[in-house]
Amino acid sequence: MLSTKNITKQYGNLQILKGVSIDVKKSEIVSIVGASGAGKSTLLHILGTLELPDSGKLIIDNIDVFSLSSKKLADFRNQHIGFVFQFHHLLPEFSALENVCMPSWIAGTNKNDAIRRATDLLDMLQLKDRIQHKPAELSGGEQQRVAIARALINNPSIILADEPTGNLDSQNSQAIFSMINDLRNELKQTFILVTHNDELARLSDRALKMVDGKTIE
């Protein structure tokens, strides 16, 4: 599903990534762990095509993504990659349903088709009774579930999550991971998670540790 070959990234004189090569299979849940500053989030941003590497290749669904034009790369990102962030980034003026629909509408999907899929996803994530609530009316765990539904709306090849349980207590963290595991099983979805949560990493199929700009199993 995803493969990198010798990804490097440097900011000024600071070498963050020193030749990262990883392979992730379809329907796999892979955690990336490591100390702060080890390059975890930088790697995740490159995997999500939000940043360009200095060198190396990223292959997703057999496509060399950094060979695409900027317009095609933006389209690829919208259609093939879902994002879940620590701070949700939900739009406060829109309902849960509208937040989930947004990437689908941006992709040009029929409005009613998007609403039907968003409703199904929110139902799957146990939010059927909250779809018209705005983010401020939802708990932290509920907001994160809305963010996960939004990441799934375009049926992406892979979902990238940066500290998805970072702002949640242990009970909500466990519930979020349980839902991620259910989504993998039901939708055959692939996940890469950056986390400081050791329990979350242990529950993943594999954990990759970032050390000195490289990854080790």
C-alpha positions as CSV (number, residue, x, y, z in Angstrom):
1,M,0.0,0.0,0.0
2,L,2.8,2.4,0.9
3,S,6.5,2.3,0.5
4,T,9.3,4.9,1.0
5,K,12.9,4.6,-0.3
6,N,15.6,6.6,1.4
7,I,13.6,9.6,2.4
8,T,15.8,12.5,3.7
9,K,14.8,15.9,5.1
10,Q,17.0,18.7,6.4
11,Y,16.1,22.1,8.0
12,G,19.1,24.4,7.8
13,N,22.0,22.4,9.3
14,L,19.8,20.0,11.1
15,Q,19.3,16.6,9.4
16,I,15.9,15.3,10.6
17,L,15.5,12.2,8.3
18,K,18.5,10.3,7.3
19,G,17.3,7.8,4.7
20,V,14.0,6.4,5.9
21,S,12.7,3.3,4.1
22,I,9.5,1.6,5.2
23,D,6.8,-0.6,3.8
24,V,3.2,-0.8,4.9
25,K,0.8,-3.4,3.8
26,K,-2.9,-3.0,3.0
27,S,-5.1,-3.2,6.1
28,E,-2.1,-2.9,8.4
29,I,-2.0,-0.7,11.5
30,V,1.5,0.6,12.0
31,S,2.6,2.9,14.9
32,I,5.6,5.2,14.7
33,V,7.1,5.9,18.1
34,G,10.2,7.7,19.4
35,A,11.4,10.6,21.5
36,S,10.3,14.2,20.8
37,G,12.4,15.6,17.9
38,A,13.1,12.2,16.4
39,G,11.4,13.1,13.2
40,K,8.1,11.3,13.6
41,S,5.8,14.2,12.6
42,T,8.1,15.3,9.8
43,L,8.0,11.7,8.4
44,L,4.2,11.7,8.7
45,H,3.9,15.0,6.9
46,I,6.0,13.7,4.0
47,L,3.9,10.5,3.9
48,G,0.9,12.7,3.6
49,T,2.5,14.8,0.9
50,L,2.1,17.9,3.1
51,E,5.9,18.4,2.9
52,L,8.4,17.4,0.2
53,P,11.5,15.4,1.1
54,D,15.0,16.6,0.1
55,S,15.5,13.2,-1.6
56,G,13.9,9.7,-1.8
57,K,10.7,8.2,-3.1
58,L,7.2,7.7,-1.8
59,I,5.0,5.1,-3.5
60,I,1.3,4.9,-2.6
61,D,-1.0,2.5,-4.5
62,N,1.9,1.9,-7.0
63,I,2.0,5.7,-7.8
64,D,5.2,7.7,-7.4
65,V,3.4,10.6,-5.8
66,F,6.2,13.2,-5.8
67,S,6.5,12.8,-9.6
68,L,3.0,14.3,-9.9
69,S,2.3,18.0,-10.8
70,S,1.2,20.1,-7.8
71,K,-2.4,20.1,-9.1
72,K,-2.4,16.3,-9.5
73,L,-0.7,15.9,-6.1
74,A,-3.4,17.9,-4.4
75,D,-6.1,15.8,-6.1
76,F,-4.2,12.6,-5.1
77,R,-4.0,13.8,-1.5
78,N,-7.7,14.6,-1.3
79,Q,-8.8,11.3,-2.8
80,H,-6.2,8.8,-1.4
81,I,-5.0,10.1,2.0
82,G,-7.0,10.7,5.1
83,F,-5.7,12.8,8.0
84,V,-6.5,12.7,11.8
85,F,-4.7,15.3,13.9
86,Q,-4.3,15.6,17.7
87,F,-6.4,18.8,17.8
88,H,-9.2,17.6,15.5
89,H,-9.2,20.8,13.3
90,L,-13.0,20.7,12.9
91,L,-14.6,23.8,11.5
92,P,-16.5,25.3,14.5
93,E,-19.4,26.8,12.6
94,F,-20.4,23.6,10.9
95,S,-22.2,20.5,12.3
96,A,-20.5,17.1,12.7
97,L,-22.2,15.9,9.5
98,E,-21.0,19.0,7.5
99,N,-17.5,18.6,8.8
100,V,-17.4,15.0,7.7
101,C,-18.8,15.8,4.3
102,M,-16.4,18.7,3.5
103,P,-13.6,16.7,1.8
104,S,-16.1,14.8,-0.3
105,W,-17.7,18.0,-1.4
106,I,-14.3,19.5,-2.2
107,A,-13.7,16.4,-4.4
108,G,-16.9,17.1,-6.3
109,T,-19.0,14.3,-4.9
110,N,-22.8,14.7,-5.3
111,K,-24.1,16.5,-2.1
112,N,-26.7,13.8,-1.2
113,D,-24.2,10.9,-1.9
114,A,-21.7,12.6,0.5
115,I,-24.4,13.1,3.2
116,R,-25.4,9.4,3.0
117,R,-21.8,8.2,3.3
118,A,-21.1,10.6,6.1
119,T,-24.2,9.6,8.0
120,D,-23.2,5.9,7.6
121,L,-19.7,6.6,8.9
122,L,-21.0,8.6,11.9
123,D,-23.4,5.8,12.7
124,M,-20.5,3.3,12.5
125,L,-18.6,5.5,15.0
126,Q,-21.6,5.6,17.3
127,L,-22.4,9.3,16.6
128,K,-25.7,8.9,14.9
129,D,-27.5,11.0,17.5
130,R,-24.9,13.8,17.3
131,I,-24.7,14.5,13.6
132,Q,-26.3,17.9,13.8
133,H,-24.2,19.0,16.8
134,K,-21.4,21.5,16.3
135,P,-17.9,20.7,17.6
136,A,-18.3,22.9,20.8
137,E,-21.3,20.7,21.7
138,L,-19.2,17.5,21.5
139,S,-16.8,15.9,24.0
140,G,-13.1,15.5,23.0
141,G,-13.6,11.8,22.2
142,E,-16.7,12.6,20.1
143,Q,-14.8,15.3,18.2
144,Q,-12.0,12.8,17.5
145,R,-14.5,10.3,16.1
146,V,-15.9,13.0,13.8
147,A,-12.3,13.7,12.6
148,I,-11.9,10.0,11.9
149,A,-15.1,9.9,10.0
150,R,-14.0,12.9,8.0
151,A,-10.7,11.1,7.2
152,L,-12.7,8.1,5.9
153,I,-15.2,10.0,3.8
154,N,-13.4,9.7,0.4
155,N,-12.5,6.0,1.0
156,P,-8.7,6.8,1.1
157,S,-6.0,4.3,0.4
158,I,-4.4,5.1,3.8
159,I,-5.1,7.2,6.9
160,L,-2.4,9.0,8.7
161,A,-2.9,10.0,12.4
162,D,-0.7,12.3,14.4
163,E,-1.1,11.7,18.1
164,P,-4.8,10.7,17.6
165,T,-5.3,10.1,21.4
166,G,-2.9,12.8,22.6
167,N,-5.7,14.9,24.1
168,L,-7.8,12.1,25.5
169,D,-7.9,10.2,28.8
170,S,-7.0,6.5,28.9
171,Q,-10.6,5.4,28.6
172,N,-11.3,7.5,25.5
173,S,-7.9,6.6,24.1
174,Q,-8.7,2.9,24.4
175,A,-12.1,3.5,22.7
176,I,-10.6,5.4,19.8
177,F,-8.1,2.6,19.2
178,S,-10.8,0.0,19.4
179,M,-12.7,1.9,16.7
180,I,-9.6,2.2,14.5
181,N,-9.2,-1.6,14.8
182,D,-12.9,-2.1,13.9
183,L,-12.5,0.1,10.9
184,R,-9.5,-1.8,9.7
185,N,-11.4,-5.1,10.0
186,E,-14.7,-3.8,8.5
187,L,-13.3,-1.5,5.8
188,K,-9.9,-3.1,5.2
189,Q,-8.5,0.4,6.0
190,T,-4.7,1.0,6.4
191,F,-3.5,3.2,9.2
192,I,-0.2,4.8,10.2
193,L,-0.2,6.4,13.6
194,V,2.4,8.6,15.3
195,T,2.0,8.2,19.0
196,H,3.6,8.6,22.4
197,N,1.1,6.1,23.8
198,D,3.0,2.9,24.4
199,E,-0.2,0.9,24.9
200,L,-1.5,2.1,21.5
201,A,1.8,1.1,19.9
202,R,1.7,-2.3,21.5
203,L,-1.8,-2.9,20.2
204,S,-0.8,-2.0,16.6
205,D,0.3,-4.7,14.1
206,R,3.8,-3.2,14.1
207,A,5.7,-0.4,15.8
208,L,8.5,1.4,14.1
209,K,10.8,3.4,16.3
210,M,12.4,6.6,15.1
211,V,16.0,6.8,16.3
212,D,18.6,9.3,15.0
213,G,16.6,10.1,11.8
214,K,16.0,6.4,10.9
215,T,13.4,3.8,11.7
216,I,13.9,0.4,13.4
217,E,11.3,-2.3,14.0
